[in-house]
């Protein structure tokens, strides 16, 4: 998952997850999207984003049938295919999309298997095949062929598009609650140029004797604008850091869990909070989840949307999303020791962050949005701030 700073929470001891067939009380705000009062919805969402950073939505418009079909295909992928088969489609230093079971969060390996699928560069899924990878900065998709899983690609794409539609509605409501509207530059960019990706997580049982016990995902914050998360109904392993303690997010049946990302925090000038969260392991139960990361366009410079009528000072310098995403991927895939956080771009810093200069160099690399990011190509830039070698 997209990692970020964990402040002092590394010292918090690991707990086992709560897997139960019994229904549980929701611990984060629940918002019913069937309401016709958009002003009320916008205020509820703004309140959730500025406090908890997490909320659940009901009556969200994604059908139960599509969700169940998607879950079924995910189970077929992770439990029906052996590891050697899945490794044929493993992501690598030159392609951020595909299967993997070796992701690092805060340079510690997560206890999970994953598949990442993202919007093609052309934004047309039908143009994507063996002869046309339709690649972009995040790489290209690696779906299992139809003779292996006949319905997988179709179902995943349908669910992806449904999440994108819901995300845009939520982004408009977030803007409205912030005093903006659908014509805000970043909201328009998200609709037309979003570079979102869908991750399917499989957490196998963990009976490790390691101390502290492994985490499904270590404490982190999501990098993009917002995340739409499909949780297991029965196994509750997601926790958010709130009021100096870890709070388990108990999903309501048929609800989706939403959280604010780093780019929303920057855009709102710190009013919306990207929450710290983690995923526990369980010694006995399988667990699945699927976060949809709603991300800006690669070439978008995300900056605070300051109110013109107020004398407000920007808390963040502009961030090039494509650079931020690329460095985050490099940190998840490799142990280069290179991290990036939004506090690197805080205007209160006494000196300019090295990332500010590096992202300007990155932006000048010809054709980068339509070329899969390769860690080796950018190693000298990431580690030493050197110009990109165009021959790599």
C-alpha positions as a Markdown table, in Angstrom:
| # | Residue | x | y | z |
|---|---|---|---|---|
| 1 | Unk | 0.0 | 0.0 | 0.0 |
| 2 | Unk | 1.1 | 3.6 | -0.4 |
| 3 | Unk | 3.3 | 4.2 | 2.6 |
| 4 | Unk | 3.9 | 7.4 | 4.5 |
| 5 | Unk | 5.2 | 8.7 | 7.8 |
| 6 | Unk | 4.2 | 6.9 | 11.0 |
| 7 | Unk | 5.4 | 9.4 | 13.5 |
| 8 | Unk | 5.8 | 7.8 | 16.9 |
| 9 | Unk | 3.5 | 4.9 | 16.2 |
| 10 | Unk | 6.2 | 2.3 | 15.4 |
| 11 | Unk | 6.3 | 1.6 | 19.1 |
| 12 | Unk | 2.7 | 0.6 | 19.3 |
| 13 | Unk | 2.5 | -3.1 | 19.8 |
| 14 | Unk | 0.9 | -5.4 | 17.3 |
| 15 | Unk | -2.6 | -6.7 | 18.0 |
| 16 | Unk | -4.5 | -9.5 | 16.3 |
| 17 | Unk | -7.4 | -8.6 | 14.1 |
| 18 | Unk | -11.1 | -9.1 | 15.0 |
| 19 | Unk | -12.6 | -11.7 | 12.7 |
| 20 | Unk | -16.1 | -12.5 | 13.6 |
| 21 | Unk | -19.4 | -13.5 | 12.0 |
| 22 | Unk | -21.2 | -11.1 | 14.3 |
| 23 | Unk | -22.2 | -7.6 | 13.1 |
| 24 | Unk | -20.1 | -4.8 | 14.7 |
| 25 | Unk | -20.9 | -1.2 | 15.5 |
| 26 | Unk | -19.3 | 1.3 | 13.1 |
| 27 | Unk | -16.5 | 3.3 | 14.6 |
| 28 | Unk | -16.2 | 6.0 | 11.9 |
| 29 | Unk | -18.9 | 8.3 | 10.5 |
| 30 | Unk | -21.4 | 6.7 | 8.2 |
| 31 | Unk | -22.9 | 8.8 | 5.4 |
| 32 | Unk | -25.9 | 7.8 | 3.4 |
| 33 | Unk | -25.3 | 9.0 | -0.2 |
| 34 | Unk | -29.0 | 8.5 | -1.1 |
| 35 | Unk | -29.7 | 11.9 | 0.4 |
| 36 | Unk | -30.8 | 14.5 | -2.1 |
| 37 | Unk | -29.5 | 17.3 | 0.1 |
| 38 | Unk | -26.0 | 17.8 | -1.4 |
| 39 | Unk | -25.2 | 20.6 | 1.0 |
| 40 | Unk | -25.8 | 18.4 | 3.9 |
| 41 | Unk | -23.8 | 15.6 | 2.4 |
| 42 | Unk | -20.9 | 17.9 | 1.6 |
| 43 | Unk | -20.9 | 19.2 | 5.2 |
| 44 | Unk | -20.9 | 15.6 | 6.6 |
| 45 | Unk | -18.1 | 14.6 | 4.3 |
| 46 | Unk | -16.1 | 17.8 | 5.1 |
| 47 | Unk | -16.5 | 17.1 | 8.8 |
| 48 | Unk | -15.3 | 13.5 | 8.4 |
| 49 | Unk | -12.3 | 14.5 | 6.3 |
| 50 | Unk | -11.2 | 17.2 | 8.7 |
| 51 | Unk | -11.5 | 15.0 | 11.8 |
| 52 | Unk | -11.3 | 11.2 | 11.4 |
| 53 | Unk | -10.1 | 11.2 | 7.8 |
| 54 | Unk | -12.2 | 8.0 | 7.4 |
| 55 | Unk | -15.9 | 7.5 | 6.8 |
| 56 | Unk | -18.2 | 4.9 | 5.4 |
| 57 | Unk | -20.7 | 5.4 | 2.6 |
| 58 | Unk | -24.0 | 3.5 | 2.1 |
| 59 | Unk | -26.2 | 3.6 | -0.9 |
| 60 | Unk | -23.1 | 4.4 | -2.9 |
| 61 | Unk | -24.4 | 3.2 | -6.3 |
| 62 | Unk | -22.2 | 0.2 | -6.8 |
| 63 | Unk | -24.4 | -2.8 | -7.0 |
| 64 | Unk | -24.2 | -5.7 | -4.6 |
| 65 | Unk | -24.0 | -8.0 | -7.6 |
| 66 | Unk | -21.0 | -6.3 | -9.0 |
| 67 | Unk | -19.2 | -6.3 | -5.7 |
| 68 | Unk | -19.9 | -10.0 | -5.2 |
| 69 | Unk | -18.7 | -10.8 | -8.7 |
| 70 | Unk | -15.5 | -8.8 | -8.0 |
| 71 | Unk | -14.9 | -10.6 | -4.8 |
| 72 | Unk | -15.5 | -13.9 | -6.4 |
| 73 | Unk | -12.9 | -13.2 | -9.1 |
| 74 | Unk | -10.4 | -12.0 | -6.5 |
| 75 | Unk | -10.8 | -15.3 | -4.6 |
| 76 | Unk | -10.2 | -17.2 | -7.8 |
| 77 | Unk | -7.1 | -15.3 | -8.5 |
| 78 | Unk | -5.4 | -15.5 | -5.1 |
| 79 | Unk | -6.6 | -18.9 | -4.0 |
| 80 | Unk | -7.3 | -20.6 | -7.3 |
| 81 | Unk | -3.9 | -19.9 | -8.9 |
| 82 | Unk | -0.6 | -21.2 | -7.6 |
| 83 | Unk | 2.2 | -18.8 | -6.8 |
| 84 | Unk | 4.4 | -19.8 | -9.8 |
| 85 | Unk | 1.5 | -18.9 | -12.1 |
| 86 | Unk | 0.9 | -15.5 | -10.5 |
| 87 | Unk | 4.7 | -14.8 | -10.6 |
| 88 | Unk | 4.4 | -14.8 | -14.4 |
| 89 | Unk | 2.7 | -11.4 | -14.0 |
| 90 | Unk | 4.9 | -10.0 | -11.2 |
| 91 | Unk | 5.5 | -6.3 | -11.1 |
| 92 | Unk | 9.1 | -5.2 | -11.2 |
| 93 | Unk | 11.4 | -2.1 | -11.2 |
| 94 | Unk | 10.1 | -1.3 | -14.7 |
| 95 | Unk | 6.4 | -1.9 | -14.2 |
| 96 | Unk | 4.4 | -0.9 | -11.1 |
| 97 | Unk | 1.4 | -3.0 | -12.1 |
| 98 | Unk | 0.9 | -6.7 | -11.7 |
| 99 | Unk | 1.2 | -9.3 | -8.9 |
| 100 | Unk | 3.5 | -9.1 | -5.9 |
| 101 | Unk | 4.0 | -10.4 | -2.5 |
| 102 | Unk | 7.1 | -8.5 | -1.4 |
| 103 | Unk | 6.0 | -4.9 | -0.9 |
| 104 | Unk | 7.9 | -2.8 | 1.7 |
| 105 | Unk | 6.1 | -0.3 | 3.9 |
| 106 | Unk | 8.6 | 1.8 | 5.9 |
| 107 | Unk | 11.3 | -0.7 | 4.6 |
| 108 | Unk | 9.5 | -3.6 | 6.3 |
| 109 | Unk | 7.9 | -6.4 | 4.3 |
| 110 | Unk | 4.1 | -6.5 | 4.4 |
| 111 | Unk | 2.2 | -9.8 | 5.1 |
| 112 | Unk | 0.1 | -9.9 | 2.0 |
| 113 | Unk | -0.2 | -10.7 | -1.7 |
| 114 | Unk | -1.5 | -8.1 | -4.1 |
| 115 | Unk | -2.5 | -7.3 | -7.6 |
| 116 | Unk | -2.4 | -3.7 | -9.0 |
| 117 | Unk | -4.5 | -2.7 | -12.0 |
| 118 | Unk | -4.6 | 0.9 | -13.3 |
| 119 | Unk | -6.2 | 3.1 | -15.9 |
| 120 | Unk | -4.5 | 2.8 | -19.3 |
| 121 | Unk | -2.6 | 5.8 | -20.7 |
| 122 | Unk | -5.2 | 6.2 | -23.5 |
| 123 | Unk | -8.0 | 5.7 | -20.9 |
| 124 | Unk | -9.5 | 3.2 | -23.3 |
| 125 | Unk | -9.4 | -0.3 | -21.8 |
| 126 | Unk | -10.3 | -1.9 | -25.2 |
| 127 | Unk | -7.0 | -0.8 | -26.7 |
| 128 | Unk | -5.0 | -2.8 | -24.2 |
| 129 | Unk | -3.8 | -6.2 | -25.4 |
| 130 | Unk | -0.6 | -8.2 | -26.0 |
| 131 | Unk | 0.4 | -6.0 | -28.9 |
| 132 | Unk | -0.4 | -2.7 | -27.3 |
| 133 | Unk | 0.5 | -2.4 | -23.6 |
| 134 | Unk | -1.0 | 1.1 | -23.5 |
| 135 | Unk | 1.6 | 2.0 | -20.9 |
| 136 | Unk | 2.0 | 5.0 | -18.7 |
| 137 | Unk | 4.2 | 6.1 | -15.8 |
| 138 | Unk | 2.7 | 3.3 | -13.6 |
| 139 | Unk | 3.4 | 0.7 | -16.3 |
| 140 | Unk | 0.9 | -1.6 | -18.0 |
| 141 | Unk | -1.7 | -4.0 | -16.7 |
| 142 | Unk | -1.0 | -7.7 | -16.4 |
| 143 | Unk | -4.3 | -9.5 | -16.4 |
| 144 | Unk | -4.5 | -13.3 | -16.4 |
| 145 | Unk | -5.4 | -14.5 | -19.9 |
| 146 | Unk | -9.1 | -15.5 | -20.5 |
| 147 | Unk | -8.1 | -19.2 | -20.8 |
| 148 | Unk | -7.0 | -19.0 | -17.2 |
| 149 | Unk | -9.7 | -16.8 | -15.7 |
| 150 | Unk | -12.4 | -16.1 | -18.3 |
| 151 | Unk | -14.3 | -13.3 | -16.5 |
| 152 | Unk | -11.6 | -11.7 | -14.4 |
| 153 | Unk | -10.6 | -8.8 | -16.7 |
| 154 | Unk | -14.2 | -7.8 | -17.6 |
| 155 | Unk | -15.4 | -7.8 | -13.9 |
| 156 | Unk | -12.3 | -6.0 | -12.6 |
| 157 | Unk | -12.6 | -3.2 | -15.3 |
| 158 | Unk | -16.4 | -2.8 | -14.5 |
| 159 | Unk | -15.7 | -2.5 | -10.8 |
| 160 | Unk | -12.8 | -0.1 | -11.5 |
| 161 | Unk | -15.0 | 2.2 | -13.6 |
| 162 | Unk | -17.7 | 2.1 | -10.9 |
| 163 | Unk | -15.2 | 3.2 | -8.3 |
| 164 | Unk | -14.0 | 6.0 | -10.5 |
| 165 | Unk | -17.5 | 7.3 | -10.9 |
| 166 | Unk | -18.2 | 7.2 | -7.2 |
| 167 | Unk | -14.8 | 8.8 | -6.5 |
| 168 | Unk | -15.7 | 11.8 | -8.7 |
| 169 | Unk | -18.9 | 12.3 | -6.9 |
| 170 | Unk | -17.2 | 12.2 | -3.6 |
| 171 | Unk | -14.5 | 14.6 | -4.8 |
| 172 | Unk | -17.2 | 17.1 | -5.8 |
| 173 | Unk | -18.8 | 16.8 | -2.4 |
| 174 | Unk | -15.4 | 17.2 | -0.7 |
| 175 | Unk | -14.9 | 20.4 | -2.8 |
| 176 | Unk | -18.3 | 21.7 | -1.9 |
| 177 | Unk | -17.8 | 21.1 | 1.8 |
| 178 | Unk | -14.5 | 23.0 | 1.4 |
| 179 | Unk | -16.2 | 26.0 | -0.2 |
| 180 | Unk | -15.2 | 25.0 | -3.8 |
| 181 | Unk | -17.2 | 23.4 | -6.6 |
| 182 | Unk | -16.9 | 21.1 | -9.6 |
| 183 | Unk | -15.0 | 23.8 | -11.6 |
| 184 | Unk | -12.1 | 23.7 | -9.2 |
| 185 | Unk | -8.9 | 23.0 | -11.2 |
| 186 | Unk | -8.0 | 19.8 | -9.3 |
| 187 | Unk | -11.5 | 18.4 | -9.3 |
| 188 | Unk | -11.7 | 18.9 | -13.1 |
| 189 | Unk | -8.3 | 17.3 | -13.5 |
| 190 | Unk | -9.3 | 14.3 | -11.4 |
| 191 | Unk | -12.4 | 13.7 | -13.6 |
| 192 | Unk | -10.5 | 14.1 | -16.9 |
| 193 | Unk | -7.0 | 12.9 | -16.2 |
| 194 | Unk | -7.0 | 10.8 | -13.1 |
| 195 | Unk | -4.3 | 8.1 | -12.9 |
| 196 | Unk | -6.1 | 5.8 | -10.4 |
| 197 | Unk | -5.3 | 2.3 | -9.7 |
| 198 | Unk | -7.2 | -0.6 | -8.0 |
| 199 | Unk | -5.3 | -2.9 | -5.6 |
| 200 | Unk | -6.6 | -6.2 | -4.5 |
| 201 | Unk | -5.1 | -7.4 | -1.2 |
| 202 | Unk | -5.0 | -11.0 | 0.1 |
| 203 | Unk | -3.9 | -11.5 | 3.6 |
| 204 | Unk | -3.2 | -15.1 | 4.4 |
| 205 | Unk | -3.2 | -16.4 | 8.0 |
| 206 | Unk | -0.2 | -15.4 | 10.0 |
| 207 | Unk | 1.1 | -17.6 | 12.7 |
| 208 | Unk | 4.6 | -16.1 | 12.8 |
| 209 | Unk | 6.6 | -16.2 | 16.1 |
| 210 | Unk | 8.4 | -13.0 | 15.1 |
| 211 | Unk | 8.3 | -10.3 | 17.7 |
| 212 | Unk | 6.8 | -7.9 | 17.1 |
| 213 | Unk | 4.4 | -9.9 | 14.9 |
| 214 | Unk | 4.2 | -8.9 | 11.2 |
| 215 | Unk | 1.6 | -6.5 | 10.1 |
| 216 | Unk | -0.5 | -6.9 | 7.0 |
| 217 | Unk | 0.5 | -3.3 | 6.2 |
| 218 | Unk | 2.6 | -1.1 | 8.5 |
| 219 | Unk | 1.3 | 2.4 | 9.6 |
| 220 | Unk | 1.0 | 4.7 | 6.6 |
| 221 | Unk | -1.0 | 7.3 | 4.8 |
| 222 | Unk | -2.4 | 7.1 | 1.3 |
| 223 | Unk | -0.7 | 9.3 | -1.2 |
| 224 | Unk | -3.5 | 10.2 | -3.6 |
| 225 | Unk | -6.7 | 12.3 | -3.3 |
| 226 | Unk | -9.0 | 9.8 | -1.8 |
| 227 | Unk | -9.3 | 6.0 | -1.4 |
| 228 | Unk | -12.4 | 3.8 | -1.8 |
| 229 | Unk | -11.9 | 0.6 | 0.1 |
| 230 | Unk | -13.9 | -2.6 | -0.1 |
| 231 | Unk | -13.4 | -4.5 | 3.2 |
| 232 | Unk | -14.2 | -8.0 | 4.3 |
| 233 | Unk | -17.5 | -8.1 | 6.1 |
| 234 | Unk | -16.3 | -10.7 | 8.6 |
| 235 | Unk | -12.7 | -10.0 | 9.3 |
| 236 | Unk | -11.9 | -6.5 | 10.7 |
| 237 | Unk | -8.2 | -5.7 | 10.5 |
| 238 | Unk | -8.1 | -2.1 | 9.4 |
| 239 | Unk | -7.2 | 0.4 | 12.1 |
| 240 | Unk | -6.9 | 4.2 | 12.1 |
| 241 | Unk | -4.8 | 6.3 | 14.5 |
| 242 | Unk | -7.2 | 8.7 | 16.2 |
| 243 | Unk | -7.1 | 10.5 | 19.5 |
| 244 | Unk | -3.8 | 8.8 | 20.3 |
| 245 | Unk | -5.1 | 5.3 | 19.9 |
| 246 | Unk | -5.7 | 2.7 | 17.3 |
| 247 | Unk | -9.4 | 2.4 | 16.4 |
| 248 | Unk | -10.6 | -0.6 | 14.4 |
| 249 | Unk | -12.8 | 0.2 | 11.4 |
| 250 | Unk | -15.8 | -2.2 | 11.5 |
| 251 | Unk | -17.4 | -2.0 | 8.0 |
| 252 | Unk | -21.2 | -2.0 | 7.7 |
| 253 | Unk | -22.4 | -4.7 | 5.3 |
| 254 | Unk | -22.7 | -3.3 | 1.8 |
| 255 | Unk | -20.9 | -0.1 | 2.8 |
| 256 | Unk | -17.6 | 1.2 | 1.4 |
| 257 | Unk | -14.9 | 2.8 | 3.5 |
| 258 | Unk | -13.5 | 6.1 | 2.3 |
| 259 | Unk | -10.4 | 7.9 | 3.5 |
| 260 | Unk | -8.7 | 11.1 | 2.7 |
| 261 | Unk | -5.3 | 11.1 | 1.0 |
| 262 | Unk | -2.2 | 13.3 | 1.0 |
| 263 | Unk | -3.1 | 15.2 | -2.1 |
| 264 | Unk | -6.5 | 16.2 | -0.5 |
| 265 | Unk | -4.6 | 17.4 | 2.5 |
| 266 | Unk | -2.3 | 19.6 | 0.4 |
| 267 | Unk | -5.2 | 20.8 | -1.8 |
| 268 | Unk | -7.2 | 21.8 | 1.3 |
| 269 | Unk | -4.2 | 23.5 | 2.9 |
| 270 | Unk | -4.2 | 21.0 | 5.8 |
| 271 | Unk | -7.9 | 21.3 | 6.6 |
| 272 | Unk | -8.6 | 17.8 | 5.4 |
| 273 | Unk | -6.5 | 15.2 | 7.1 |
| 274 | Unk | -4.8 | 12.1 | 5.5 |
| 275 | Unk | -5.1 | 9.6 | 8.4 |
| 276 | Unk | -2.5 | 7.2 | 9.6 |
| 277 | Unk | -3.7 | 3.7 | 9.3 |
| 278 | Unk | -2.5 | 0.1 | 9.4 |
| 279 | Unk | -3.7 | -3.4 | 8.7 |
| 280 | Unk | -3.4 | -6.2 | 11.3 |
| 281 | Unk | -2.8 | -9.9 | 10.6 |
| 282 | Unk | -4.9 | -12.8 | 11.8 |
| 283 | Unk | -3.5 | -16.2 | 12.8 |
| 284 | Unk | -6.4 | -18.2 | 11.5 |
| 285 | Unk | -8.5 | -16.3 | 8.9 |
| 286 | Unk | -7.9 | -15.3 | 5.3 |
| 287 | Unk | -8.7 | -11.7 | 4.6 |
| 288 | Unk | -9.4 | -9.7 | 1.4 |
| 289 | Unk | -9.6 | -6.0 | 0.7 |
| 290 | Unk | -9.6 | -3.8 | -2.4 |
| 291 | Unk | -8.6 | -0.1 | -2.1 |
| 292 | Unk | -9.2 | 2.1 | -5.2 |
| 293 | Unk | -6.7 | 5.0 | -5.2 |
| 294 | Unk | -8.2 | 8.1 | -6.9 |
| 295 | Unk | -5.1 | 10.0 | -8.0 |
| 296 | Unk | -4.5 | 13.2 | -10.0 |
| 297 | Unk | -3.1 | 13.3 | -13.5 |
| 298 | Unk | 0.6 | 12.6 | -13.7 |
| 299 | Unk | 1.4 | 16.1 | -15.0 |
| 300 | Unk | -0.7 | 17.9 | -12.4 |
| 301 | Unk | 0.9 | 20.2 | -9.9 |
| 302 | Unk | -1.1 | 19.9 | -6.7 |
| 303 | Unk | -1.2 | 23.1 | -4.6 |
| 304 | Unk | -3.4 | 24.6 | -1.9 |
| 305 | Unk | -6.7 | 25.9 | -3.1 |
| 306 | Unk | -6.6 | 29.1 | -1.1 |
| 307 | Unk | -9.8 | 31.2 | -0.5 |
| 308 | Unk | -9.4 | 34.4 | -2.5 |
| 309 | Unk | -11.4 | 36.4 | -0.1 |
| 310 | Unk | -9.3 | 35.4 | 2.9 |
| 311 | Unk | -5.7 | 36.2 | 3.7 |
| 312 | Unk | -4.6 | 32.6 | 3.9 |
| 313 | Unk | -1.0 | 31.5 | 3.7 |
| 314 | Unk | -0.2 | 28.3 | 1.8 |
| 315 | Unk | 1.2 | 25.6 | 4.0 |
| 316 | Unk | 2.6 | 23.5 | 1.1 |
| 317 | Unk | 4.5 | 24.2 | -2.0 |
| 318 | Unk | 3.3 | 22.7 | -5.3 |
| 319 | Unk | 3.8 | 19.0 | -5.7 |
| 320 | Unk | 4.1 | 17.3 | -9.1 |
| 321 | Unk | 1.9 | 14.2 | -8.7 |
| 322 | Unk | 3.8 | 12.0 | -11.2 |
| 323 | Unk | 7.0 | 12.6 | -9.3 |
| 324 | Unk | 5.4 | 12.0 | -5.9 |
| 325 | Unk | 3.8 | 8.8 | -7.2 |
| 326 | Unk | 7.1 | 7.5 | -8.8 |
| 327 | Unk | 9.1 | 8.1 | -5.7 |
| 328 | Unk | 6.5 | 6.4 | -3.5 |
| 329 | Unk | 6.6 | 3.4 | -5.8 |
| 330 | Unk | 10.4 | 3.3 | -5.6 |
| 331 | Unk | 10.1 | 3.2 | -1.9 |
| 332 | Unk | 7.6 | 0.4 | -1.8 |
| 333 | Unk | 9.5 | -1.7 | -4.3 |
| 334 | Unk | 13.1 | -1.3 | -3.2 |
| 335 | Unk | 15.1 | -0.6 | -0.1 |
| 336 | Unk | 16.8 | 2.5 | -1.5 |
| 337 | Unk | 16.1 | 4.4 | 1.7 |
| 338 | Unk | 14.4 | 7.1 | -0.4 |
| 339 | Unk | 11.1 | 8.3 | 1.0 |
| 340 | Unk | 8.8 | 11.2 | 0.2 |
| 341 | Unk | 6.1 | 12.8 | 2.3 |
| 342 | Unk | 4.0 | 15.9 | 2.0 |
| 343 | Unk | 5.9 | 17.5 | 4.9 |
| 344 | Unk | 8.8 | 17.6 | 2.5 |
| 345 | Unk | 6.9 | 20.4 | 0.8 |
| 346 | Unk | 5.8 | 22.4 | 3.8 |
| 347 | Unk | 6.4 | 26.1 | 3.4 |
| 348 | Unk | 7.5 | 26.3 | 7.0 |
| 349 | Unk | 10.7 | 24.3 | 6.3 |
| 350 | Unk | 13.8 | 26.3 | 7.0 |
| 351 | Unk | 15.4 | 25.1 | 3.7 |
| 352 | Unk | 14.0 | 23.8 | 0.5 |
| 353 | Unk | 13.5 | 20.1 | 0.4 |
| 354 | Unk | 15.7 | 18.2 | -2.1 |
| 355 | Unk | 12.5 | 16.8 | -3.6 |
| 356 | Unk | 11.5 | 20.3 | -4.8 |
| 357 | Unk | 14.6 | 20.4 | -7.1 |
| 358 | Unk | 14.4 | 16.8 | -8.0 |
| 359 | Unk | 10.8 | 17.0 | -9.2 |
| 360 | Unk | 11.7 | 19.9 | -11.5 |
| 361 | Unk | 14.4 | 17.7 | -13.1 |
| 362 | Unk | 11.9 | 14.9 | -13.3 |
| 363 | Unk | 9.4 | 17.1 | -15.1 |
| 364 | Unk | 12.0 | 18.0 | -17.8 |
| 365 | Unk | 12.6 | 14.3 | -18.7 |
| 366 | Unk | 11.1 | 14.0 | -22.2 |
| 367 | Unk | 8.0 | 11.8 | -22.5 |
| 368 | Unk | 7.9 | 10.6 | -18.9 |
| 369 | Unk | 4.1 | 10.5 | -18.4 |
| 370 | Unk | 3.7 | 7.9 | -21.2 |
| 371 | Unk | 6.7 | 5.8 | -20.3 |
| 372 | Unk | 6.8 | 3.2 | -17.5 |
| 373 | Unk | 8.8 | 4.5 | -14.6 |
| 374 | Unk | 12.0 | 2.5 | -14.2 |
| 375 | Unk | 13.8 | 2.7 | -10.8 |
| 376 | Unk | 17.2 | 2.2 | -12.4 |
| 377 | Unk | 16.7 | 5.1 | -14.9 |
| 378 | Unk | 16.0 | 7.4 | -12.0 |
| 379 | Unk | 18.4 | 6.0 | -9.4 |
| 380 | Unk | 20.9 | 8.8 | -9.6 |
| 381 | Unk | 18.1 | 11.4 | -9.5 |
| 382 | Unk | 16.5 | 9.8 | -6.5 |
| 383 | Unk | 19.7 | 9.3 | -4.5 |
| 384 | Unk | 21.9 | 12.2 | -5.6 |
| 385 | Unk | 19.7 | 14.7 | -7.4 |
| 386 | Unk | 21.5 | 14.2 | -10.7 |
| 387 | Unk | 20.1 | 14.8 | -14.2 |
| 388 | Unk | 18.3 | 11.8 | -15.8 |
| 389 | Unk | 20.5 | 9.7 | -18.1 |
| 390 | Unk | 18.4 | 9.6 | -21.3 |
| 391 | Unk | 20.2 | 6.5 | -22.5 |
| 392 | Unk | 18.8 | 4.3 | -19.7 |
